[in-house]
Amino acid sequence: MPPFSSIDDAVQQLRAGEAVAMPTETVYGLAADAQNPLAVRRIYALKGRPAGHPVIVHLGPGEDPERWGTITPTARTLIDAFWPGPLTLIVAKRAHVLDEVTGGLPTVGLRMPSHPVAQELLGKFGSGLAAPSANRFGRISPTTAEHVRMEFGDAVAVVDGGPSRVGVESTIVDTTNERPAILRLGGVLPDDISALVGPLGASSTVAPGTLKSHYAPLTSLQLSTDPERDKERLEALGLTVAVFAAPAVDVHARTLYAELRRLDALGVDVLIAERAQAGGLGAAVNDRLTRAAHPFSTSDG
């Protein structure tokens, strides 16, 4: 297999029921034909993802989301404002949508990425692609093609679209209730959503990336508001430590996963991550860091 795949080759592999890693503006996704149950199961097998965890269907430019689910007036407002972009909408699914995609739920998550390579790939494929992040289940998400190769080697073809521009996953909004509810913080800010659709509600709908432990390095990770002091304390106990200092918020989001991967490879005993600064994507970054620091499990949440 060549180091990276062309879009045309990737489309052929997708049509043959294979999984392909594709870039998006948030993170790289492990994509497969959302209408092929065996292809979707292959995603789960490659990731080691437990059954019952829904995956998001990615749509290409011009594809009608009504084909996949019921688009309420609230959902339509959000689509018009934020698609293509880092926003996933949870909607009531159509009967044909696979249980392998929805985890057996009556809802489905839909997103239209803005990355030009993802758009070209989706446009040429001509239908929705199920695409969770292209990493082993619960581990650090990939924001470059090389990250995906580090995870899967030659087992997965990768379309290289450069580093992800946003760097954290999409915001997920449940639009199936009277008031929309944010299920996962991400690339679209809550204030921007509520400014369009009014006060937000609550929802218990299951969504990707919301387990207590997720996005985790193999090295033990601790969060800190004073990383240098905590570093001194741990080194006094004989531990080796690496510090992840918080840069400006947008940079923090864009480089979060790459930096976690770099530090994880150092072989130290403990990683200390400084919490993100307030504002913008800071809450989404802190959400990811909190889950990354939680002891890893495949069944929590």
C-alpha positions in Angstrom: 0.0 0.0 0.0 1.4 3.5 -0.8 2.0 5.8 2.1 -1.1 7.9 1.2 -4.1 7.2 -1.0 -5.5 9.4 -3.8 -9.1 10.4 -3.6 -10.1 8.3 -6.6 -8.4 5.2 -5.1 -10.1 5.9 -1.8 -13.5 6.0 -3.5 -12.9 2.7 -5.1 -12.0 1.1 -1.8 -15.0 2.6 -0.1 -17.3 1.2 -2.8 -15.6 -2.2 -2.2 -16.6 -2.1 1.5 -13.2 -1.0 2.9 -12.5 1.6 5.5 -10.5 4.7 4.5 -9.1 7.5 6.7 -10.1 11.0 5.4 -9.3 14.5 6.6 -11.8 16.8 8.1 -11.5 20.3 9.6 -11.9 18.8 13.1 -9.9 15.5 13.1 -9.3 12.6 10.7 -12.2 10.2 10.4 -12.2 6.4 9.7 -14.8 6.4 6.9 -16.9 3.6 5.5 -20.1 3.4 3.4 -22.9 4.2 5.8 -25.3 2.0 3.8 -23.1 -1.1 4.0 -23.4 -2.9 7.4 -20.3 -5.0 6.9 -18.3 -1.9 6.0 -19.5 -0.1 9.2 -18.7 -3.2 11.3 -15.2 -3.1 9.8 -14.8 0.4 11.4 -15.8 -1.0 14.8 -13.3 -3.9 14.4 -10.4 -1.7 13.4 -11.0 0.7 16.2 -11.8 -1.9 18.9 -15.0 0.1 19.4 -17.7 -1.6 21.5 -21.1 -2.2 19.9 -23.8 0.3 20.7 -21.7 3.4 20.3 -23.2 5.5 17.5 -21.1 6.9 14.7 -21.7 10.1 12.7 -22.8 10.1 9.1 -20.8 12.6 7.0 -22.6 14.1 4.0 -21.2 15.7 0.9 -22.1 19.1 -0.6 -25.6 19.1 -2.0 -26.6 15.9 -0.3 -30.1 16.2 1.3 -30.0 15.5 5.0 -33.7 14.7 4.9 -32.7 11.4 3.2 -31.2 10.3 6.5 -33.4 11.9 9.2 -36.2 14.3 10.1 -34.9 17.9 9.8 -36.9 20.1 12.2 -37.1 23.9 11.8 -34.4 24.2 14.5 -32.1 21.8 12.7 -32.7 23.6 9.4 -31.7 26.9 11.1 -28.5 25.4 12.4 -27.7 23.7 9.0 -28.1 27.0 7.2 -25.8 28.8 9.7 -23.1 26.2 10.3 -22.9 23.7 7.4 -20.5 22.9 6.0 -18.6 23.0 9.3 -17.8 21.4 12.7 -21.4 20.9 13.8 -23.2 17.5 14.1 -27.0 17.4 14.5 -28.8 14.5 16.2 -32.1 13.9 14.3 -34.8 11.2 14.2 -33.5 8.7 11.8 -35.2 7.3 8.6 -36.1 3.6 8.7 -33.3 2.6 6.3 -30.5 4.0 8.5 -28.5 1.0 9.8 -28.4 0.0 13.4 -24.7 -0.4 13.0 -24.5 3.4 12.4 -27.0 4.4 15.2 -26.0 1.9 17.8 -29.7 0.7 17.7 -30.9 4.2 18.7 -33.9 5.9 16.9 -31.6 8.9 16.1 -28.7 9.5 13.8 -25.9 12.1 13.9 -25.4 14.0 10.6 -22.5 16.4 9.7 -21.3 18.1 6.5 -17.5 18.8 6.8 -16.0 21.9 5.3 -12.6 20.4 4.5 -12.2 20.6 0.7 -10.6 17.1 0.5 -13.4 15.6 2.5 -16.0 17.4 0.3 -14.4 16.1 -2.9 -14.2 12.6 -1.5 -17.8 12.6 -0.4 -18.9 14.2 -3.6 -17.2 11.5 -5.7 -18.5 8.7 -3.5 -22.0 10.1 -3.8 -23.5 9.0 -0.4 -23.0 9.3 3.3 -19.9 8.0 5.1 -19.9 6.8 8.6 -16.7 8.2 10.1 -15.7 8.2 13.8 -12.2 9.5 14.5 -9.4 7.4 13.0 -7.8 6.1 16.1 -8.1 3.1 18.5 -11.1 3.4 20.7 -10.7 5.8 23.6 -7.3 7.0 22.5 -5.9 10.3 21.2 -7.7 11.6 18.1 -5.6 12.1 14.9 -5.2 15.5 13.3 -2.6 14.5 10.6 -2.4 11.7 8.1 0.8 10.5 9.8 -1.1 10.1 13.1 -3.5 7.7 11.4 -0.5 5.7 10.0 0.9 5.5 13.5 -2.4 4.0 14.7 -3.2 1.6 11.8 0.0 1.1 9.7 -0.8 -0.4 6.3 -4.2 -1.7 7.5 -6.0 1.5 6.5 -5.6 3.7 3.4 -5.2 7.4 4.3 -6.1 10.4 2.2 -3.7 13.2 3.3 -5.4 16.6 3.6 -2.8 18.3 5.8 -3.2 19.2 9.5 -6.8 19.6 10.8 -7.7 23.3 11.0 -10.0 23.2 14.1 -8.3 20.3 15.9 -11.1 19.2 18.2 -14.2 17.2 17.2 -17.5 18.7 16.1 -20.1 20.2 18.5 -23.0 17.7 18.8 -26.5 19.2 19.2 -29.6 17.1 19.8 -32.5 18.6 17.8 -35.1 16.0 18.6 -36.6 17.7 21.7 -38.5 21.0 22.0 -35.2 22.8 23.0 -32.0 21.8 21.3 -29.3 20.5 23.7 -25.5 20.3 23.3 -24.2 16.8 23.9 -20.5 17.5 23.1 -18.6 20.7 23.0 -16.6 21.3 19.9 -15.9 23.6 17.0 -19.1 25.6 17.1 -19.6 27.6 20.3 -22.7 27.3 22.5 -23.3 31.1 22.5 -23.4 31.1 18.7 -26.0 28.3 18.7 -28.2 29.8 21.3 -28.1 33.2 19.6 -29.9 31.5 16.7 -32.3 29.1 18.3 -32.8 30.5 21.8 -32.2 28.9 25.2 -30.7 25.4 25.2 -32.1 22.4 27.0 -30.8 19.1 28.3 -30.8 15.7 26.7 -29.7 12.2 27.7 -29.3 11.0 24.1 -26.1 8.9 23.7 -23.5 10.6 21.5 -19.9 9.9 20.4 -17.0 11.1 22.5 -18.9 11.5 25.7 -17.5 8.6 27.8 -15.8 9.8 31.0 -12.5 8.4 29.6 -11.7 9.3 26.1 -8.9 10.9 23.9 -6.4 9.3 26.4 -2.6 9.0 26.1 -1.0 5.8 27.4 1.0 7.9 29.9 -0.8 9.0 33.0 -2.1 12.5 32.5 -2.9 15.0 35.3 -4.5 18.5 34.9 -3.1 21.5 36.6 -3.6 25.2 37.0 0.1 25.5 38.1 2.0 22.9 36.1 5.5 24.0 37.1 4.7 23.6 40.9 3.1 20.2 40.3 6.1 19.2 38.2 8.5 20.0 41.1 6.2 18.1 43.5 6.2 14.9 41.3 9.9 15.1 40.5 10.6 15.3 44.3 8.9 11.9 44.5 11.3 10.5 41.9 8.9 10.6 38.9 9.8 11.8 35.4 7.5 14.5 34.2 6.6 16.4 31.0 4.5 19.6 30.9 1.9 20.6 28.4 1.7 24.4 28.8 -1.5 26.1 27.5 -1.0 28.3 24.5 -3.6 30.7 23.1 -7.0 29.0 22.9 -7.2 28.6 19.1 -3.7 27.2 19.0 -4.4 25.0 22.0 -7.4 23.4 20.2 -5.5 23.0 16.9 -2.4 21.4 18.4 -4.0 19.6 21.4 -3.9 16.1 20.0 -0.6 16.4 18.2 1.0 17.7 21.4 -0.5 14.9 23.5 0.9 12.4 21.1 4.3 14.0 21.1 4.5 14.0 24.9 3.1 10.5 25.2 6.0 9.3 23.1 8.6 10.7 25.5 8.4 7.7 27.9 8.0 9.8 31.1 6.0 8.7 34.1 3.5 11.5 34.2 2.2 14.2 31.8 0.9 17.5 33.3 -1.4 19.5 31.2 -2.3 23.1 31.9 -6.0 23.8 31.6 -7.0 25.9 28.6 -7.6 29.6 28.9 -11.1 30.8 29.1 -13.2 31.8 26.0 -13.6 30.5 22.5 -12.8 26.8 22.2 -11.3 26.7 25.8 -14.3 24.8 27.2 -14.0 22.2 24.5 -10.3 21.8 25.0 -10.8 21.4 28.8 -13.5 18.8 28.1 -11.1 16.7 26.1 -8.3 17.1 28.6 -10.6 16.1 31.5 -11.7 12.9 29.7 -8.1 12.2 28.6 -7.0 12.3 32.3 -9.8 10.0 33.5 -8.7 6.3 33.9 -9.3 4.5 30.6 -12.3 2.2 30.3 -14.5 0.9 27.5 -17.6 0.8 29.5 -17.9 4.0 31.6 -20.2 6.9 31.0 
